[in-house]
C-alpha cells in the first residue's frame, strides 16, 4: 500500500481483554499481553505489525476503569462492577512494565480525563485515584 510512506505511526486502541480473573495480580496482567483471555499474543502481533510496515506502534487510546474486572473487559463501560482503584492501578502498572523498552512502541494516550466534570469513581479517569501514583512513579523509568 503506497499510503504507508506518508504515515509516522501505526495507531491502535489498547482495550485488550487481558485476563479471566476479576482480581488479577500485576504479573497475571503482564502475562496477558503475551496470552490474553482469548489466547492472542498481543505483544507479538503488535511487534509483527510494526515490522511488516516499518512504522512504530502507538496506542491512540488506552484505559482501564477503576472497577472490578476492568482487565477482562476494559472496553465495556456500562458493565456493572464495584469500585476497585487497585485493579485500575495494577492494570496501568502491568501495561507500563510490559511495554517498557520496546523499540517498536512509541507512546500512548490515556483515556479519559473529563476536564471540568466531577470525577467518576468507576470511570477511566486516573487523576485523584491510585492510578495517578503509577504515572508519577513512571516518570523515573
DSSP file (Angstrom, degrees, kcal/mol; ACC not computed):
  #  RESIDUE AA STRUCTURE BP1 BP2  ACC     N-H-->O    O-->H-N    N-H-->O    O-->H-N    TCO  KAPPA ALPHA  PHI   PSI    X-CA   Y-CA   Z-CA
    1    1 A X    >         0   0    0      0, 0.0     3,-0.9     0, 0.0     4,-0.3   0.000 360.0 360.0 360.0 125.6    0.0    0.0    0.0
    2    2 A X  G >   +     0   0    0      1,-0.2     3,-0.9     2,-0.1     4,-0.2   0.713 360.0  70.3 -73.5 -21.3    1.6    3.3   -1.1
    3    3 A X  G >  S+     0   0    0      1,-0.2     3,-1.9     2,-0.2     4,-0.4   0.721  78.5  79.1 -71.1 -20.1    0.0    5.4    1.7
    4    4 A X  G X  S+     0   0    0     -3,-0.9     3,-1.5     1,-0.3    -1,-0.2   0.828  83.0  64.3 -57.6 -32.1    2.1    3.8    4.4
    5    5 A X  G <  S+     0   0    0     -3,-0.9    -1,-0.3     1,-0.3    -2,-0.2   0.711  98.3  55.9 -66.3 -18.3    5.1    6.0    3.4
    6    6 A X  G <  S+     0   0    0     -3,-1.9     2,-0.3    -4,-0.2    -1,-0.3   0.515  93.9  87.2 -89.5  -6.2    3.1    9.1    4.4
    7    7 A X    <   -     0   0    0     -3,-1.5     3,-0.1    -4,-0.4    -3,-0.0  -0.685  53.4-166.4 -99.5 148.2    2.4    7.8    8.0
    8    8 A X  S    S+     0   0    0     -2,-0.3    48,-0.6     1,-0.2     2,-0.3   0.742  74.5  14.8 -95.8 -30.8    4.6    8.3   11.0
    9    9 A X  E     -a   56   0A   0     46,-0.2     2,-0.6     2,-0.0    -1,-0.2  -0.927  64.3-123.9-141.2 160.5    2.9    5.7   13.3
   10   10 A X  E     -a   57   0A   0     46,-2.7    48,-2.4    -2,-0.3     2,-0.4  -0.963  37.0-156.3-103.0 115.1    0.5    2.8   13.3
   11   11 A X  E     +a   58   0A   0     -2,-0.6     2,-0.3    46,-0.2    48,-0.2  -0.805  19.5 165.4-100.4 132.3   -2.2    3.8   15.8
   12   12 A X  E     -a   59   0A   0     46,-2.2    48,-1.7    -2,-0.4    49,-0.9  -0.896  36.5-113.1-133.4 163.4   -4.3    1.2   17.6
   13   13 A X  E     -a   61   0A   0     -2,-0.3    49,-0.2    46,-0.2     2,-0.0  -0.793  22.5-143.4 -95.8 148.2   -6.7    1.2   20.6
   14   14 A X        +     0   0    0     47,-2.8     2,-1.0    -2,-0.3    49,-0.2  -0.184  54.1 127.0-109.2  41.1   -5.5   -0.8   23.6
   15   15 A X        +     0   0    0     46,-0.1    60,-0.3    47,-0.1     2,-0.3  -0.406  33.7 159.3 -95.7  59.4   -8.6   -2.3   25.0
   16   16 A X        -     0   0    0     -2,-1.0     2,-1.2    58,-0.1    58,-0.2  -0.604  47.5-121.4 -85.4 141.1   -7.4   -5.9   25.1
   17   17 A X        +     0   0    0     -2,-0.3    20,-2.6     1,-0.2    21,-0.4  -0.688  37.6 177.5 -82.9  96.6   -9.1   -8.5   27.3
   18   18 A X        +     0   0    0     53,-1.7     2,-0.3    -2,-1.2    54,-0.2   0.822  50.1  12.4 -79.1 -33.9   -6.0   -9.5   29.4
   19   19 A X        -     0   0    0     52,-0.9    18,-0.1    17,-0.1    17,-0.1  -0.844  48.5-137.1-139.6 171.4   -7.3  -12.0   31.9
   20   20 A X  S    S+     0   0    0     -2,-0.3     2,-0.4    16,-0.1    52,-0.1   0.368  79.1 100.7-102.0  -3.2  -10.2  -14.2   33.0
   21   21 A X    >   -     0   0    0      1,-0.1     3,-0.6     4,-0.1    50,-0.2  -0.687  62.2-153.8 -92.9 132.9   -9.7  -13.1   36.7
   22   22 A X  T 3  S+     0   0    0     -2,-0.4    47,-1.1     1,-0.3    48,-0.2   0.625 100.4  30.3 -74.8 -11.0  -11.8  -10.5   38.4
   23   23 A X  T 3  S+     0   0    0     45,-0.1    -1,-0.3    46,-0.1    45,-0.0  -0.457  86.5 176.2-143.6  66.0   -8.9   -9.7   40.7
   24   24 A X    <   -     0   0    0     -3,-0.6     2,-0.1     1,-0.1    66,-0.1  -0.290  27.0-120.5 -76.7 157.4   -5.7  -10.4   38.8
   25   25 A X     >  -     0   0    0      1,-0.1     4,-2.1    65,-0.0     5,-0.2  -0.425  30.5-107.0 -82.8 167.1   -2.1   -9.8   40.0
   26   26 A X  H  > S+     0   0    0      1,-0.2     4,-2.6     2,-0.2     5,-0.2   0.900 122.8  54.1 -60.6 -39.9    0.2   -7.4   38.2
   27   27 A X  H  > S+     0   0    0      1,-0.2     4,-2.4     2,-0.2    -1,-0.2   0.903 107.7  48.9 -62.7 -41.7    2.1  -10.5   37.0
   28   28 A X  H  > S+     0   0    0      2,-0.2     4,-1.5     1,-0.2    -1,-0.2   0.890 111.6  50.1 -64.4 -38.9   -1.1  -12.0   35.5
   29   29 A X  H  X S+     0   0    0     -4,-2.1     4,-0.6     2,-0.2    -2,-0.2   0.914 110.5  48.7 -66.7 -42.6   -1.9   -8.7   33.8
   30   30 A X  H >< S+     0   0    0     -4,-2.6     3,-1.4     1,-0.2     4,-0.4   0.928 110.1  52.1 -60.9 -44.5    1.6   -8.5   32.3
   31   31 A X  H >X S+     0   0    0     -4,-2.4     3,-1.7     1,-0.3     4,-1.3   0.812  97.1  69.6 -61.6 -29.8    1.4  -12.1   31.1
   32   32 A X  H 3< S+     0   0    0     -4,-1.5    10,-0.4     1,-0.3    -1,-0.3   0.760  88.2  62.9 -61.5 -25.6   -2.0  -11.2   29.5
   33   33 A X  T << S+     0   0    0     -3,-1.4    10,-2.8    -4,-0.6    -1,-0.3   0.717 110.4  40.0 -70.1 -18.7   -0.1   -9.1   26.9
   34   34 A X  T <4 S+     0   0    0     -3,-1.7    -2,-0.2    -4,-0.4    -1,-0.2   0.582 138.6   9.9-104.5 -16.2    1.6  -12.3   25.8
   35   35 A X  S  < S-     0   0    0     -4,-1.3    -1,-0.3   -17,-0.1     6,-0.2  -0.593  81.1-166.8-161.4  95.0   -1.5  -14.5   26.0
   36   36 A X    >   -     0   0    0      4,-2.5     3,-2.2    -3,-0.2   -18,-0.2   0.000  46.3 -77.7 -78.9-172.6   -4.8  -12.7   26.6
   37   37 A X  T 3  S+     0   0    0    -20,-2.6   -19,-0.1     1,-0.3    -1,-0.1   0.634 134.6  43.9 -67.2 -12.4   -8.1  -14.2   27.7
   38   38 A X  T 3  S-     0   0    0    -21,-0.4    -1,-0.3     2,-0.1   -20,-0.1   0.274 122.7-102.5-110.3   8.4   -8.7  -15.4   24.1
   39   39 A X  S <  S+     0   0    0     -3,-2.2     2,-0.3     1,-0.3    -2,-0.1   0.508  71.6 145.3  88.8   5.1   -5.2  -16.7   23.6
   40   40 A X        -     0   0    0      1,-0.1    -4,-2.5    -5,-0.1     2,-1.3  -0.582  48.3-140.6 -78.9 136.2   -3.9  -13.9   21.5
   41   41 A X     >  +     0   0    0     -2,-0.3     4,-2.4    -6,-0.2    -7,-0.2  -0.751  26.1 178.3 -91.8  87.0   -0.3  -12.8   21.9
   42   42 A X  H  > S+     0   0    0     -2,-1.3     4,-2.7   -10,-0.4     5,-0.3   0.898  75.2  54.3 -59.4 -43.9   -0.9   -9.1   21.6
   43   43 A X  H  > S+     0   0    0    -10,-2.8     4,-2.3     1,-0.2    -1,-0.2   0.931 111.2  44.0 -58.9 -48.2    2.7   -8.2   22.1
   44   44 A X  H  > S+     0   0    0    -11,-0.3     4,-2.5     1,-0.2    -1,-0.2   0.891 113.6  51.9 -64.7 -39.4    3.9  -10.4   19.2
   45   45 A X  H  X S+     0   0    0     -4,-2.4     4,-2.1     2,-0.2    -2,-0.2   0.906 111.4  46.0 -65.4 -41.5    1.1   -9.3   16.9
   46   46 A X  H  X S+     0   0    0     -4,-2.7     4,-2.2     2,-0.2    -2,-0.2   0.899 113.0  49.6 -68.7 -39.9    1.9   -5.6   17.5
   47   47 A X  H  X S+     0   0    0     -4,-2.3     4,-2.4    -5,-0.3    -2,-0.2   0.913 111.2  49.6 -63.9 -41.5    5.6   -6.1   17.0
   48   48 A X  H  X S+     0   0    0     -4,-2.5     4,-2.8     2,-0.2    -2,-0.2   0.885 109.3  52.4 -64.4 -38.9    4.9   -8.0   13.8
   49   49 A X  H  X S+     0   0    0     -4,-2.1     4,-1.8     2,-0.2     6,-0.3   0.925 110.8  47.5 -61.9 -45.1    2.6   -5.2   12.6
   50   50 A X  H  X>S+     0   0    0     -4,-2.2     4,-1.4     1,-0.2     5,-1.2   0.920 114.3  46.5 -61.5 -45.1    5.4   -2.7   13.2
   51   51 A X  H  <5S+     0   0    0     -4,-2.4    -2,-0.2     1,-0.2    -1,-0.2   0.911 109.6  54.1 -64.8 -43.6    8.0   -4.8   11.5
   52   52 A X  H  <5S+     0   0    0     -4,-2.8    -1,-0.2     1,-0.2    -2,-0.2   0.884 121.6  28.5 -60.4 -40.4    5.8   -5.5    8.5
   53   53 A X  H  <5S-     0   0    0     -4,-1.8    -1,-0.2     2,-0.2    -2,-0.2   0.466 102.0-124.9-104.1  -2.7    5.1   -1.9    7.7
   54   54 A X  T  <5S+     0   0    0     -4,-1.4     2,-0.4     1,-0.2    -3,-0.2   0.815  71.6 115.9  66.5  30.8    8.3   -0.4    9.1
   55   55 A X      < -     0   0    0     -5,-1.2    -1,-0.2    -6,-0.3    -2,-0.2  -0.974  66.7-113.3-131.2 144.3    6.4    2.0   11.5
   56   56 A X  E     -a    9   0A   0    -48,-0.6   -46,-2.7    -2,-0.4     2,-0.4  -0.389  32.1-121.9 -72.5 157.1    6.3    2.2   15.2
   57   57 A X  E     +ab  10 105A   0     47,-3.1    49,-2.9   -48,-0.2    50,-0.5  -0.786  28.3 179.7-100.1 141.4    3.1    1.5   17.1
   58   58 A X  E     -a   11   0A   0    -48,-2.4   -46,-2.2    -2,-0.4     2,-0.8  -0.973  29.5-127.6-131.5 150.6    1.3    3.9   19.4
   59   59 A X  E     -ab  12 108A   0     48,-2.3    50,-1.8    -2,-0.3   -46,-0.2  -0.889  17.0-167.4 -93.7 109.2   -1.9    3.4   21.4
   60   60 A X  E    S+     0   0A   0    -48,-1.7     2,-0.3    -2,-0.8   -47,-0.2   0.835  80.0  12.3 -62.8 -29.9   -4.0    6.4   20.4
   61   61 A X  E     +a   13   0A   0    -49,-0.9   -47,-2.8    -3,-0.1     2,-0.3  -0.972  67.9 157.5-151.5 131.7   -6.2    5.4   23.3
   62   62 A X  E     + b   0 110A   0     47,-1.8    49,-2.3    -2,-0.3     2,-0.3  -0.972  14.4 155.3-150.0 142.9   -5.9    3.0   26.2
   63   63 A X        -     0   0    0     -2,-0.3     2,-0.4   -49,-0.2    49,-0.1  -0.993  26.7-151.4-165.7 159.3   -7.7    3.0   29.5
   64   64 A X        -     0   0    0     60,-0.4     2,-0.1    47,-0.4     7,-0.1  -1.000  23.0-129.4-136.4 135.1   -8.9    1.0   32.5
   65   65 A X        -     0   0    0     -2,-0.4     2,-1.6     5,-0.1    59,-0.2  -0.447  24.7-117.2 -76.7 155.9  -11.9    1.7   34.7
   66   66 A X  S    S+     0   0    0     57,-1.7    18,-1.5    54,-0.2     2,-0.3  -0.536  82.4 110.2 -89.1  68.3  -11.5    1.8   38.4
   67   67 A X  B >  S-C   83   0B   0     -2,-1.6     3,-1.7    17,-0.3    16,-0.2  -0.996  80.3 -91.8-146.3 141.3  -13.9   -1.2   38.6
   68   68 A X  T 3  S+     0   0    0     14,-2.6   -45,-0.1    -2,-0.3   -46,-0.1  -0.307 112.6  19.4 -52.4 133.4  -13.6   -4.9   39.4
   69   69 A X  T >> S+     0   0    0    -47,-1.1     4,-1.5   -48,-0.1     3,-1.5   0.575  76.4 138.6  83.7  10.5  -12.9   -6.9   36.3
   70   70 A X  T <4 S+     0   0    0     -3,-1.7     6,-0.1     1,-0.3    -2,-0.1   0.816  70.6  56.6 -60.0 -29.4  -11.6   -4.0   34.2
   71   71 A X  T 34 S+     0   0    0      1,-0.2   -53,-1.7   -50,-0.2   -52,-0.9   0.701 104.6  52.9 -76.7 -17.2   -8.9   -6.2   32.7
   72   72 A X  T <4 S+     0   0    0     -3,-1.5    -2,-0.2   -55,-0.2    -1,-0.2   0.873 131.8   8.9 -80.7 -38.7  -11.4   -8.7   31.5
   73   73 A X    ><  +     0   0    0     -4,-1.5     3,-1.6     1,-0.1    -1,-0.2  -0.513  68.8 162.1-140.1  66.9  -13.5   -6.1   29.6
   74   74 A X  T 3  S+     0   0    0     -3,-0.3   -58,-0.1     1,-0.3    -1,-0.1   0.715  78.7  53.9 -65.8 -18.4  -11.7   -2.8   29.5
   75   75 A X  T 3  S+     0   0    0    -60,-0.3     2,-1.3     1,-0.1    -1,-0.3   0.591  86.3  89.9 -86.2 -13.3  -13.8   -1.5   26.6
   76   76 A X    X   +     0   0    0     -3,-1.6     3,-1.1     1,-0.2    -1,-0.1  -0.618  47.0 170.2 -96.8  80.7  -17.2   -2.2   28.3
   77   77 A X  T 3  S+     0   0    0     -2,-1.3    -1,-0.2     1,-0.2    -2,-0.0   0.893  74.3  50.4 -58.4 -46.1  -18.0    1.0   30.2
   78   78 A X  T 3  S+     0   0    0      2,-0.0    -1,-0.2     0, 0.0    -2,-0.1   0.571  79.2 121.1 -75.8  -4.4  -21.6    0.1   31.2
   79   79 A X    <   -     0   0    0     -3,-1.1    -6,-0.0    -6,-0.1     2,-0.0  -0.333  69.8-114.6 -57.5 132.4  -20.7   -3.3   32.6
   80   80 A X        +     0   0    0    -13,-0.0     2,-0.3    -2,-0.0    -1,-0.1  -0.329  53.8 134.3 -68.6 153.0  -21.7   -3.4   36.3
   81   81 A X        -     0   0    0    -14,-0.0     2,-0.2   -11,-0.0   -12,-0.1  -0.907  50.1 -93.8 174.6 161.9  -19.0   -3.7   39.0
   82   82 A X        -     0   0    0     -2,-0.3   -14,-2.6     1,-0.1     2,-0.1  -0.549  53.3 -87.1 -87.8 154.5  -17.7   -2.4   42.3
   83   83 A X  B     +C   67   0B   0    -16,-0.2   -16,-0.3    -2,-0.2     2,-0.1  -0.390  50.6 168.6 -59.0 131.1  -15.2    0.4   42.6
   84   84 A X     >  +     0   0    0    -18,-1.5     4,-1.5    37,-0.3   -17,-0.3  -0.625  13.0 169.2-149.0  83.6  -11.6   -1.0   42.5
   85   85 A X  H  > S+     0   0    0    -19,-0.2     4,-2.4     1,-0.2     5,-0.2   0.800  79.0  63.6 -65.5 -27.8   -8.9    1.6   42.2
   86   86 A X  H  > S+     0   0    0      2,-0.2     4,-2.6     1,-0.2    -1,-0.2   0.905 101.4  48.0 -64.5 -42.1   -6.3   -1.1   42.9
   87   87 A X  H  > S+     0   0    0     -3,-0.3     4,-2.7     2,-0.2    -1,-0.2   0.897 110.9  51.7 -66.8 -38.7   -7.1   -3.1   39.8
   88   88 A X  H  X S+     0   0    0     -4,-1.5     4,-2.1     2,-0.2    -2,-0.2   0.946 112.5  45.5 -60.3 -47.3   -7.0    0.1   37.7
   89   89 A X  H  X S+     0   0    0     -4,-2.4     4,-2.5     1,-0.2    -2,-0.2   0.899 113.1  50.6 -63.1 -41.2   -3.6    0.9   39.1
   90   90 A X  H  X S+     0   0    0     -4,-2.6     4,-2.7     2,-0.2    -1,-0.2   0.898 108.4  52.1 -64.2 -40.2   -2.4   -2.6   38.7
   91   91 A X  H  X S+     0   0    0     -4,-2.7     4,-2.2     2,-0.2    -2,-0.2   0.914 111.8  46.1 -64.0 -41.8   -3.5   -2.7   35.0
   92   92 A X  H  X S+     0   0    0     -4,-2.1     4,-2.7     2,-0.2     5,-0.2   0.908 112.2  51.1 -65.8 -41.3   -1.6    0.5   34.3
   93   93 A X  H  X S+     0   0    0     -4,-2.5     4,-2.6     1,-0.2    -2,-0.2   0.931 111.2  47.8 -60.7 -45.7    1.5   -0.8   36.1
   94   94 A X  H  X S+     0   0    0     -4,-2.7     4,-2.9     2,-0.2    -1,-0.2   0.904 111.6  50.7 -63.0 -42.1    1.4   -4.0   34.1
   95   95 A X  H  X S+     0   0    0     -4,-2.2     4,-2.2     2,-0.2    -2,-0.2   0.953 112.4  45.6 -59.5 -50.7    0.9   -2.1   30.8
   96   96 A X  H  X S+     0   0    0     -4,-2.7     4,-1.0     1,-0.2    -2,-0.2   0.893 115.3  47.9 -62.8 -39.8    3.9    0.2   31.6
   97   97 A X  H  < S+     0   0    0     -4,-2.6     3,-0.4    -5,-0.2    -1,-0.2   0.940 112.3  48.7 -63.2 -47.4    6.0   -2.8   32.7
   98   98 A X  H  < S+     0   0    0     -4,-2.9    -2,-0.2     1,-0.2    -1,-0.2   0.854 118.0  38.7 -64.7 -36.4    5.2   -4.8   29.6
   99   99 A X  H >< S+     0   0    0     -4,-2.2     3,-1.7    -5,-0.2    -1,-0.2   0.524  84.6 119.3 -96.3  -5.6    5.8   -2.1   27.1
  100  100 A X  T 3< S+     0   0    0     -4,-1.0     3,-0.1    -3,-0.4    -3,-0.0  -0.400  84.5   8.4 -62.1 129.2    8.9   -0.5   28.7
  101  101 A X  T 3  S+     0   0    0      1,-0.2     2,-0.8    -2,-0.1    -1,-0.3   0.477  83.9 142.4  81.4   2.1   11.9   -0.7   26.4
  102  102 A X    X   -     0   0    0     -3,-1.7     3,-1.6     1,-0.2    -1,-0.2  -0.683  38.9-158.0 -78.1 111.5   10.1   -2.0   23.3
  103  103 A X  T 3  S+     0   0    0     -2,-0.8    -1,-0.2     1,-0.3    -2,-0.1   0.793  89.7  53.9 -61.9 -29.6   11.8   -0.1   20.5
  104  104 A X  T 3  S+     0   0    0    -48,-0.1   -47,-3.1    -3,-0.1     2,-0.5   0.517  95.3  80.4 -84.3  -6.0    8.8   -0.5   18.1
  105  105 A X  E <   +b   57   0A   0     -3,-1.6   -47,-0.2   -49,-0.2    -4,-0.1  -0.903  51.3 173.5-107.5 125.7    6.4    1.1   20.7
  106  106 A X  E     -     0   0A   0    -49,-2.9     2,-0.3    -2,-0.5   -48,-0.2   0.318  49.0 -51.9-120.9   9.2    6.4    4.9   20.9
  107  107 A X  E     -     0   0A   0    -50,-0.5   -48,-2.3     2,-0.0     2,-0.3  -0.852  39.5-122.9 149.0 180.0    3.6    6.0   23.2
  108  108 A X  E     -b   59   0A   0     -2,-0.3     2,-0.5   -50,-0.2   -48,-0.2  -0.990  13.3-131.6-157.2 154.5    0.1    6.1   24.3
  109  109 A X  E     -     0   0A   0    -50,-1.8   -47,-1.8    -2,-0.3     2,-0.4  -0.966  28.5-130.8-112.2 128.5   -2.9    8.4   25.0
  110  110 A X  E     -b   62   0A   0     -2,-0.5     2,-0.5   -49,-0.2     3,-0.4  -0.649  24.8-124.4 -82.7 127.7   -4.7    7.9   28.3
  111  111 A X        +     0   0    0    -49,-2.3   -47,-0.4    -2,-0.4   -50,-0.0  -0.940  66.2   7.7-105.7 133.5   -8.5    7.7   28.2
  112  112 A X        +     0   0    0     -2,-0.5     2,-0.6   -49,-0.1    -1,-0.2   0.575  43.0 152.2-142.7 131.1  -10.3    9.6   29.7
  113  113 A X        -     0   0    0     -3,-0.4     2,-1.1    12,-0.1     6,-0.0  -0.954  29.8-153.5-104.8 123.3  -10.0   12.7   31.8
  114  114 A X    >   -     0   0    0     -2,-0.6     3,-2.1     3,-0.1     2,-0.1  -0.732  16.2-149.4 -99.8  85.5  -13.1   14.7   31.7
  115  115 A X  T 3  S+     0   0    0     -2,-1.1     3,-0.1     1,-0.3    -2,-0.0  -0.307  78.8  13.9 -60.7 128.9  -11.8   18.2   32.4
  116  116 A X  T 3  S+     0   0    0      1,-0.3     2,-0.3    -2,-0.1    -1,-0.3   0.308 106.7 100.3  89.9  -9.4  -14.4   20.3   34.2
  117  117 A X  S <  S-     0   0    0     -3,-2.1    -1,-0.3     1,-0.1    -3,-0.1  -0.743  84.0 -93.6-104.9 156.8  -16.7   17.4   35.1
  118  118 A X        -     0   0    0     -2,-0.3    -1,-0.1     1,-0.1    -4,-0.1  -0.384  52.1 -95.4 -65.4 147.1  -16.8   15.7   38.5
  119  119 A X        -     0   0    0      1,-0.1     2,-0.6     2,-0.0    -1,-0.1  -0.294  31.9-133.2 -61.5 146.3  -14.6   12.6   38.8
  120  120 A X    >   -     0   0    0      1,-0.1     3,-1.4    -3,-0.1   -54,-0.2  -0.911   5.6-153.4-102.6 114.7  -16.3    9.3   38.1
  121  121 A X  T 3  S+     0   0    0     -2,-0.6   -37,-0.3     1,-0.3    -1,-0.1   0.733  99.5  36.1 -62.4 -20.7  -15.4    6.7   40.9
  122  122 A X  T 3  S+     0   0    0    -39,-0.1    -1,-0.3   -57,-0.1   -55,-0.0   0.370 103.6 104.2-106.0   1.6  -16.0    3.9   38.4
  123  123 A X  S <  S-     0   0    0     -3,-1.4   -57,-1.7   -58,-0.2   -59,-0.1  -0.012  84.1-104.5 -83.6-177.3  -14.6    5.7   35.3
  124  124 A X  S    S+     0   0    0    -59,-0.2   -60,-0.4   -58,-0.1    -1,-0.1   0.623  80.2 117.0 -79.6 -16.8  -11.4    5.6   33.3
  125  125 A X        -     0   0    0     -5,-0.1   -12,-0.1     1,-0.1     6,-0.1  -0.196  42.2-173.1 -57.8 145.1  -10.1    8.8   34.8
  126  126 A X    >   +     0   0    0      5,-0.1     3,-2.1     4,-0.1     6,-0.8   0.633  47.4 108.2-112.8 -22.6   -6.9    8.4   36.8
  127  127 A X  T 3  S+     0   0    0      1,-0.3     3,-0.1     4,-0.1     4,-0.1  -0.379  91.6  12.7 -64.2 130.7   -6.4   11.8   38.4
  128  128 A X  T 3  S+     0   0    0      1,-0.3    -1,-0.3    -2,-0.1     2,-0.2   0.524 113.0  96.6  81.8   6.0   -7.1   11.7   42.1
  129  129 A X  S X> S-     0   0    0     -3,-2.1     3,-1.3   -44,-0.0     4,-0.6  -0.693  93.5 -94.8-118.7 173.3   -7.1    7.9   42.1
  130  130 A X  H >> S+     0   0    0      1,-0.3     3,-1.0    -2,-0.2     4,-0.8   0.843 120.0  65.3 -55.9 -34.7   -4.4    5.3   43.0
  131  131 A X  H >> S+     0   0    0      1,-0.3     4,-1.3     2,-0.2     3,-0.5   0.791  87.9  67.5 -62.6 -27.6   -3.6    5.0   39.3
  132  132 A X  H <> S+     0   0    0     -3,-1.3     4,-1.6    -6,-0.8     3,-0.3   0.888  95.4  56.5 -59.9 -36.9   -2.3    8.6   39.3
  133  133 A X  H <X S+     0   0    0     -3,-1.0     4,-2.4    -4,-0.6    -1,-0.2   0.826  98.9  61.3 -62.8 -32.2    0.6    7.4   41.5
  134  134 A X  H <X S+     0   0    0     -4,-0.8     4,-1.7    -3,-0.5    -1,-0.2   0.909 105.8  46.0 -61.6 -41.6    1.6    4.9   38.9
  135  135 A X  H  X S+     0   0    0     -4,-1.3     4,-0.9    -3,-0.3    -1,-0.2   0.836 109.6  53.7 -73.2 -32.0    2.2    7.6   36.4
  136  136 A X  H >< S+     0   0    0     -4,-1.6     3,-0.5     1,-0.2     4,-0.2   0.905 111.7  45.7 -64.9 -40.9    4.1    9.7   38.9
  137  137 A X  H >< S+     0   0    0     -4,-2.4     3,-1.4     1,-0.2    -2,-0.2   0.826 104.8  63.3 -69.0 -31.7    6.4    6.7   39.5
  138  138 A X  H >< S+     0   0    0     -4,-1.7     3,-2.2     1,-0.3    -1,-0.2   0.749  83.2  76.8 -67.4 -23.0    6.7    6.0   35.8
  139  139 A X  T << S+     0   0    0     -4,-0.9    -1,-0.3    -3,-0.5    -2,-0.2   0.751  91.8  55.6 -60.4 -21.0    8.5    9.4   35.3
  140  140 A X  T <         0   0    0     -3,-1.4    -1,-0.3    -4,-0.2    -2,-0.2   0.528 360.0 360.0 -87.5  -6.1   11.6    7.8   36.7
  141  141 A X    <         0   0    0     -3,-2.2    -1,-0.2    -4,-0.2    -2,-0.1   0.480 360.0 360.0 -76.1 360.0   11.6    4.9   34.2
